[in-house]
């Protein structure tokens, strides 16, 4: 039995060793970027609500609008990266923008200024997202796509483990009273956020390779900026993604809810760290499993877990319940994030992948803003319980609709 387990672990290790250097380089960049981002993110809701007087509606407006802008931009950046055959440059440009604007949070004095900074940061995400995913998909075989995207997401989430630790240590050191930091003490922490992502720029320049593939003239198909270039199954999948995203409001609400249950502001970075540790661990497992037992099964399971977690948050009233729910919430990400991207790569041909990832992110973008806005409105009008139950119900409906989608890779169709 011990020998079987040892052989299984060795087999998994060899699968990771078979990933391309570009997958590893992009994963290092994701790690550094999320370390930077998550020095800020777990502190932002409390900073907005406590020191700038923002309401749940305003927090939903800021995060929902910023993410929506990012997702819509991914459509254009993905299409252009396909059209011009260059995916590395937009990746570099997007991360550069993040390195420039994040420290500006140290100088804001009102929530509209936070909105501008967050929106600009997310514009960078929109520029780099789809080209990065297309670049990653192009460097691995179909049988390892789930593994590659899972590994990339795990590195991303590992950065989100390190970031909150840094934030916690900085806040503990800089704040006179870590339980009730002042606006200036929050902003001193934000100043450090650009350092890790700046290091990631050097990794992109020297270690990321964008190999140009020549397409024979007879096979070359003009890339169209239209869903008509894709089959009906792929467009239905985008519709299901949009429906699920309507339930998927910003995680800032979860942090706000955690604070209401009794989690101290200084502990929020550690709570965020625990979430991303769960994400990182489950992403490694989820990506590999999707290559073996199928992508649809993994996504369906993840969406059901999401519904159960949101139903739990509707009734949570103690700090330990918030901690438990955050850890289980991480499983949802591990079973879906990388797997959804691997499925997008399965369903389209290589020369259309940048555009396909752009449309995938557009499907997310057109509903993530109203999702956060509606969630914030329902919370403000009817309370947190109603808002969380609403999201749980929508995610269950989306999971049922997912079962109508074919997940057979396009390369295996006759």
Secondary structure as a PSIPRED ss2 file (coil, helix, strand):
# PSIPRED VFORMAT (PSIPRED V4.0)

   1 X C   1.000  0.000  0.000
   2 X H   0.000  1.000  0.000
   3 X H   0.000  1.000  0.000
   4 X H   0.000  1.000  0.000
   5 X H   0.000  1.000  0.000
   6 X H   0.000  1.000  0.000
   7 X H   0.000  1.000  0.000
   8 X H   0.000  1.000  0.000
   9 X H   0.000  1.000  0.000
  10 X H   0.000  1.000  0.000
  11 X H   0.000  1.000  0.000
  12 X H   0.000  1.000  0.000
  13 X H   0.000  1.000  0.000
  14 X H   0.000  1.000  0.000
  15 X H   0.000  1.000  0.000
  16 X H   0.000  1.000  0.000
  17 X H   0.000  1.000  0.000
  18 X C   1.000  0.000  0.000
  19 X C   1.000  0.000  0.000
  20 X C   1.000  0.000  0.000
  21 X H   0.000  1.000  0.000
  22 X H   0.000  1.000  0.000
  23 X H   0.000  1.000  0.000
  24 X H   0.000  1.000  0.000
  25 X H   0.000  1.000  0.000
  26 X H   0.000  1.000  0.000
  27 X H   0.000  1.000  0.000
  28 X H   0.000  1.000  0.000
  29 X H   0.000  1.000  0.000
  30 X H   0.000  1.000  0.000
  31 X H   0.000  1.000  0.000
  32 X H   0.000  1.000  0.000
  33 X H   0.000  1.000  0.000
  34 X H   0.000  1.000  0.000
  35 X H   0.000  1.000  0.000
  36 X H   0.000  1.000  0.000
  37 X H   0.000  1.000  0.000
  38 X H   0.000  1.000  0.000
  39 X H   0.000  1.000  0.000
  40 X H   0.000  1.000  0.000
  41 X H   0.000  1.000  0.000
  42 X H   0.000  1.000  0.000
  43 X H   0.000  1.000  0.000
  44 X H   0.000  1.000  0.000
  45 X H   0.000  1.000  0.000
  46 X H   0.000  1.000  0.000
  47 X H   0.000  1.000  0.000
  48 X H   0.000  1.000  0.000
  49 X H   0.000  1.000  0.000
  50 X H   0.000  1.000  0.000
  51 X H   0.000  1.000  0.000
  52 X C   1.000  0.000  0.000
  53 X C   1.000  0.000  0.000
  54 X C   1.000  0.000  0.000
  55 X C   1.000  0.000  0.000
  56 X H   0.000  1.000  0.000
  57 X H   0.000  1.000  0.000
  58 X H   0.000  1.000  0.000
  59 X H   0.000  1.000  0.000
  60 X H   0.000  1.000  0.000
  61 X H   0.000  1.000  0.000
  62 X H   0.000  1.000  0.000
  63 X H   0.000  1.000  0.000
  64 X H   0.000  1.000  0.000
  65 X H   0.000  1.000  0.000
  66 X H   0.000  1.000  0.000
  67 X H   0.000  1.000  0.000
  68 X H   0.000  1.000  0.000
  69 X H   0.000  1.000  0.000
  70 X H   0.000  1.000  0.000
  71 X H   0.000  1.000  0.000
  72 X H   0.000  1.000  0.000
  73 X H   0.000  1.000  0.000
  74 X H   0.000  1.000  0.000
  75 X H   0.000  1.000  0.000
  76 X H   0.000  1.000  0.000
  77 X H   0.000  1.000  0.000
  78 X H   0.000  1.000  0.000
  79 X H   0.000  1.000  0.000
  80 X H   0.000  1.000  0.000
  81 X H   0.000  1.000  0.000
  82 X H   0.000  1.000  0.000
  83 X H   0.000  1.000  0.000
  84 X H   0.000  1.000  0.000
  85 X C   1.000  0.000  0.000
  86 X C   1.000  0.000  0.000
  87 X C   1.000  0.000  0.000
  88 X H   0.000  1.000  0.000
  89 X H   0.000  1.000  0.000
  90 X H   0.000  1.000  0.000
  91 X H   0.000  1.000  0.000
  92 X H   0.000  1.000  0.000
  93 X H   0.000  1.000  0.000
  94 X H   0.000  1.000  0.000
  95 X H   0.000  1.000  0.000
  96 X H   0.000  1.000  0.000
  97 X H   0.000  1.000  0.000
  98 X H   0.000  1.000  0.000
  99 X H   0.000  1.000  0.000
 100 X H   0.000  1.000  0.000
 101 X H   0.000  1.000  0.000
 102 X H   0.000  1.000  0.000
 103 X H   0.000  1.000  0.000
 104 X H   0.000  1.000  0.000
 105 X H   0.000  1.000  0.000
 106 X H   0.000  1.000  0.000
 107 X H   0.000  1.000  0.000
 108 X C   1.000  0.000  0.000
 109 X C   1.000  0.000  0.000
 110 X C   1.000  0.000  0.000
 111 X H   0.000  1.000  0.000
 112 X H   0.000  1.000  0.000
 113 X H   0.000  1.000  0.000
 114 X H   0.000  1.000  0.000
 115 X H   0.000  1.000  0.000
 116 X H   0.000  1.000  0.000
 117 X H   0.000  1.000  0.000
 118 X H   0.000  1.000  0.000
 119 X H   0.000  1.000  0.000
 120 X H   0.000  1.000  0.000
 121 X H   0.000  1.000  0.000
 122 X H   0.000  1.000  0.000
 123 X H   0.000  1.000  0.000
 124 X H   0.000  1.000  0.000
 125 X H   0.000  1.000  0.000
 126 X H   0.000  1.000  0.000
 127 X H   0.000  1.000  0.000
 128 X H   0.000  1.000  0.000
 129 X H   0.000  1.000  0.000
 130 X H   0.000  1.000  0.000
 131 X H   0.000  1.000  0.000
 132 X H   0.000  1.000  0.000
 133 X H   0.000  1.000  0.000
 134 X H   0.000  1.000  0.000
 135 X H   0.000  1.000  0.000
 136 X H   0.000  1.000  0.000
 137 X H   0.000  1.000  0.000
 138 X H   0.000  1.000  0.000
 139 X C   1.000  0.000  0.000
 140 X C   1.000  0.000  0.000
 141 X C   1.000  0.000  0.000
 142 X H   0.000  1.000  0.000
 143 X H   0.000  1.000  0.000
 144 X H   0.000  1.000  0.000
 145 X H   0.000  1.000  0.000
 146 X H   0.000  1.000  0.000
 147 X H   0.000  1.000  0.000
 148 X H   0.000  1.000  0.000
 149 X H   0.000  1.000  0.000
 150 X H   0.000  1.000  0.000
 151 X H   0.000  1.000  0.000
 152 X H   0.000  1.000  0.000
 153 X H   0.000  1.000  0.000
 154 X H   0.000  1.000  0.000
 155 X H   0.000  1.000  0.000
 156 X H   0.000  1.000  0.000
 157 X H   0.000  1.000  0.000
 158 X H   0.000  1.000  0.000
 159 X H   0.000  1.000  0.000
 160 X H   0.000  1.000  0.000
 161 X H   0.000  1.000  0.000
 162 X H   0.000  1.000  0.000
 163 X H   0.000  1.000  0.000
 164 X H   0.000  1.000  0.000
 165 X H   0.000  1.000  0.000
 166 X H   0.000  1.000  0.000
 167 X H   0.000  1.000  0.000
 168 X H   0.000  1.000  0.000
 169 X H   0.000  1.000  0.000
 170 X H   0.000  1.000  0.000
 171 X H   0.000  1.000  0.000
 172 X H   0.000  1.000  0.000
 173 X H   0.000  1.000  0.000
 174 X H   0.000  1.000  0.000
 175 X C   1.000  0.000  0.000
 176 X C   1.000  0.000  0.000
 177 X C   1.000  0.000  0.000
 178 X H   0.000  1.000  0.000
 179 X H   0.000  1.000  0.000
 180 X H   0.000  1.000  0.000
 181 X C   1.000  0.000  0.000
 182 X C   1.000  0.000  0.000
 183 X H   0.000  1.000  0.000
 184 X H   0.000  1.000  0.000
 185 X H   0.000  1.000  0.000
 186 X H   0.000  1.000  0.000
 187 X H   0.000  1.000  0.000
 188 X H   0.000  1.000  0.000
 189 X H   0.000  1.000  0.000
 190 X H   0.000  1.000  0.000
 191 X H   0.000  1.000  0.000
 192 X H   0.000  1.000  0.000
 193 X H   0.000  1.000  0.000
 194 X H   0.000  1.000  0.000
 195 X H   0.000  1.000  0.000
 196 X H   0.000  1.000  0.000
 197 X H   0.000  1.000  0.000
 198 X H   0.000  1.000  0.000
 199 X H   0.000  1.000  0.000
 200 X H   0.000  1.000  0.000
 201 X H   0.000  1.000  0.000
 202 X H   0.000  1.000  0.000
 203 X H   0.000  1.000  0.000
 204 X H   0.000  1.000  0.000
 205 X H   0.000  1.000  0.000
 206 X H   0.000  1.000  0.000
 207 X H   0.000  1.000  0.000
 208 X C   1.000  0.000  0.000
 209 X C   1.000  0.000  0.000
 210 X C   1.000  0.000  0.000
 211 X C   1.000  0.000  0.000
 212 X C   1.000  0.000  0.000
 213 X C   1.000  0.000  0.000
 214 X C   1.000  0.000  0.000
 215 X C   1.000  0.000  0.000
 216 X C   1.000  0.000  0.000
 217 X C   1.000  0.000  0.000
 218 X C   1.000  0.000  0.000
 219 X C   1.000  0.000  0.000
 220 X C   1.000  0.000  0.000
 221 X C   1.000  0.000  0.000
 222 X C   1.000  0.000  0.000
 223 X C   1.000  0.000  0.000
 224 X C   1.000  0.000  0.000
 225 X C   1.000  0.000  0.000
 226 X C   1.000  0.000  0.000
 227 X H   0.000  1.000  0.000
 228 X H   0.000  1.000  0.000
 229 X H   0.000  1.000  0.000
 230 X C   1.000  0.000  0.000
 231 X C   1.000  0.000  0.000
 232 X H   0.000  1.000  0.000
 233 X H   0.000  1.000  0.000
 234 X H   0.000  1.000  0.000
 235 X H   0.000  1.000  0.000
 236 X H   0.000  1.000  0.000
 237 X H   0.000  1.000  0.000
 238 X H   0.000  1.000  0.000
 239 X H   0.000  1.000  0.000
 240 X H   0.000  1.000  0.000
 241 X H   0.000  1.000  0.000
 242 X H   0.000  1.000  0.000
 243 X H   0.000  1.000  0.000
 244 X H   0.000  1.000  0.000
 245 X H   0.000  1.000  0.000
 246 X C   1.000  0.000  0.000
 247 X C   1.000  0.000  0.000
 248 X C   1.000  0.000  0.000
 249 X C   1.000  0.000  0.000
 250 X C   1.000  0.000  0.000
 251 X C   1.000  0.000  0.000
 252 X H   0.000  1.000  0.000
 253 X H   0.000  1.000  0.000
 254 X H   0.000  1.000  0.000
 255 X H   0.000  1.000  0.000
 256 X H   0.000  1.000  0.000
 257 X H   0.000  1.000  0.000
 258 X H   0.000  1.000  0.000
 259 X H   0.000  1.000  0.000
 260 X H   0.000  1.000  0.000
 261 X H   0.000  1.000  0.000
 262 X C   1.000  0.000  0.000
 263 X C   1.000  0.000  0.000
 264 X C   1.000  0.000  0.000
 265 X H   0.000  1.000  0.000
 266 X H   0.000  1.000  0.000
 267 X H   0.000  1.000  0.000
 268 X H   0.000  1.000  0.000
 269 X H   0.000  1.000  0.000
 270 X H   0.000  1.000  0.000
 271 X H   0.000  1.000  0.000
 272 X H   0.000  1.000  0.000
 273 X H   0.000  1.000  0.000
 274 X H   0.000  1.000  0.000
 275 X H   0.000  1.000  0.000
 276 X H   0.000  1.000  0.000
 277 X H   0.000  1.000  0.000
 278 X H   0.000  1.000  0.000
 279 X H   0.000  1.000  0.000
 280 X H   0.000  1.000  0.000
 281 X H   0.000  1.000  0.000
 282 X H   0.000  1.000  0.000
 283 X H   0.000  1.000  0.000
 284 X H   0.000  1.000  0.000
 285 X H   0.000  1.000  0.000
 286 X H   0.000  1.000  0.000
 287 X H   0.000  1.000  0.000
 288 X H   0.000  1.000  0.000
 289 X H   0.000  1.000  0.000
 290 X H   0.000  1.000  0.000
 291 X H   0.000  1.000  0.000
 292 X H   0.000  1.000  0.000
 293 X H   0.000  1.000  0.000
 294 X C   1.000  0.000  0.000
 295 X H   0.000  1.000  0.000
 296 X H   0.000  1.000  0.000
 297 X H   0.000  1.000  0.000
 298 X H   0.000  1.000  0.000
 299 X H   0.000  1.000  0.000
 300 X H   0.000  1.000  0.000
 301 X H   0.000  1.000  0.000
 302 X H   0.000  1.000  0.000
 303 X H   0.000  1.000  0.000
 304 X H   0.000  1.000  0.000
 305 X H   0.000  1.000  0.000
 306 X H   0.000  1.000  0.000
 307 X H   0.000  1.000  0.000
 308 X H   0.000  1.000  0.000
 309 X H   0.000  1.000  0.000
 310 X H   0.000  1.000  0.000
 311 X H   0.000  1.000  0.000
 312 X H   0.000  1.000  0.000
 313 X H   0.000  1.000  0.000
 314 X H   0.000  1.000  0.000
 315 X H   0.000  1.000  0.000
 316 X C   1.000  0.000  0.000
 317 X C   1.000  0.000  0.000
 318 X C   1.000  0.000  0.000
 319 X H   0.000  1.000  0.000
 320 X H   0.000  1.000  0.000
 321 X H   0.000  1.000  0.000
 322 X H   0.000  1.000  0.000
 323 X H   0.000  1.000  0.000
 324 X H   0.000  1.000  0.000
 325 X H   0.000  1.000  0.000
 326 X H   0.000  1.000  0.000
 327 X H   0.000  1.000  0.000
 328 X H   0.000  1.000  0.000
 329 X H   0.000  1.000  0.000
 330 X H   0.000  1.000  0.000
 331 X H   0.000  1.000  0.000
 332 X H   0.000  1.000  0.000
 333 X H   0.000  1.000  0.000
 334 X H   0.000  1.000  0.000
 335 X H   0.000  1.000  0.000
 336 X H   0.000  1.000  0.000
 337 X H   0.000  1.000  0.000
 338 X H   0.000  1.000  0.000
 339 X H   0.000  1.000  0.000
 340 X H   0.000  1.000  0.000
 341 X H   0.000  1.000  0.000
 342 X H   0.000  1.000  0.000
 343 X H   0.000  1.000  0.000
 344 X H   0.000  1.000  0.000
 345 X H   0.000  1.000  0.000
 346 X H   0.000  1.000  0.000
 347 X H   0.000  1.000  0.000
 348 X C   1.000  0.000  0.000
 349 X C   1.000  0.000  0.000
 350 X H   0.000  1.000  0.000
 351 X H   0.000  1.000  0.000
 352 X H   0.000  1.000  0.000
 353 X H   0.000  1.000  0.000
 354 X H   0.000  1.000  0.000
 355 X H   0.000  1.000  0.000
 356 X H   0.000  1.000  0.000
 357 X H   0.000  1.000  0.000
 358 X H   0.000  1.000  0.000
 359 X H   0.000  1.000  0.000
 360 X H   0.000  1.000  0.000
 361 X H   0.000  1.000  0.000
 362 X H   0.000  1.000  0.000
 363 X H   0.000  1.000  0.000
 364 X H   0.000  1.000  0.000
 365 X H   0.000  1.000  0.000
 366 X H   0.000  1.000  0.000
 367 X H   0.000  1.000  0.000
 368 X H   0.000  1.000  0.000
 369 X H   0.000  1.000  0.000
 370 X H   0.000  1.000  0.000
 371 X H   0.000  1.000  0.000
 372 X H   0.000  1.000  0.000
 373 X H   0.000  1.000  0.000
 374 X H   0.000  1.000  0.000
 375 X H   0.000  1.000  0.000
 376 X H   0.000  1.000  0.000
 377 X H   0.000  1.000  0.000
 378 X H   0.000  1.000  0.000
 379 X H   0.000  1.000  0.000
 380 X H   0.000  1.000  0.000
 381 X H   0.000  1.000  0.000
 382 X H   0.000  1.000  0.000
 383 X C   1.000  0.000  0.000
 384 X H   0.000  1.000  0.000
 385 X H   0.000  1.000  0.000
 386 X H   0.000  1.000  0.000
 387 X H   0.000  1.000  0.000
 388 X H   0.000  1.000  0.000
 389 X H   0.000  1.000  0.000
 390 X H   0.000  1.000  0.000
 391 X H   0.000  1.000  0.000
 392 X H   0.000  1.000  0.000
 393 X H   0.000  1.000  0.000
 394 X H   0.000  1.000  0.000
 395 X H   0.000  1.000  0.000
 396 X H   0.000  1.000  0.000
 397 X H   0.000  1.000  0.000
 398 X H   0.000  1.000  0.000
 399 X H   0.000  1.000  0.000
 400 X H   0.000  1.000  0.000
 401 X H   0.000  1.000  0.000
 402 X H   0.000  1.000  0.000
 403 X C   1.000  0.000  0.000
 404 X C   1.000  0.000  0.000
 405 X C   1.000  0.000  0.000
 406 X C   1.000  0.000  0.000
 407 X C   1.000  0.000  0.000
 408 X C   1.000  0.000  0.000
 409 X C   1.000  0.000  0.000
 410 X H   0.000  1.000  0.000
 411 X H   0.000  1.000  0.000
 412 X H   0.000  1.000  0.000
 413 X C   1.000  0.000  0.000
 414 X C   1.000  0.000  0.000
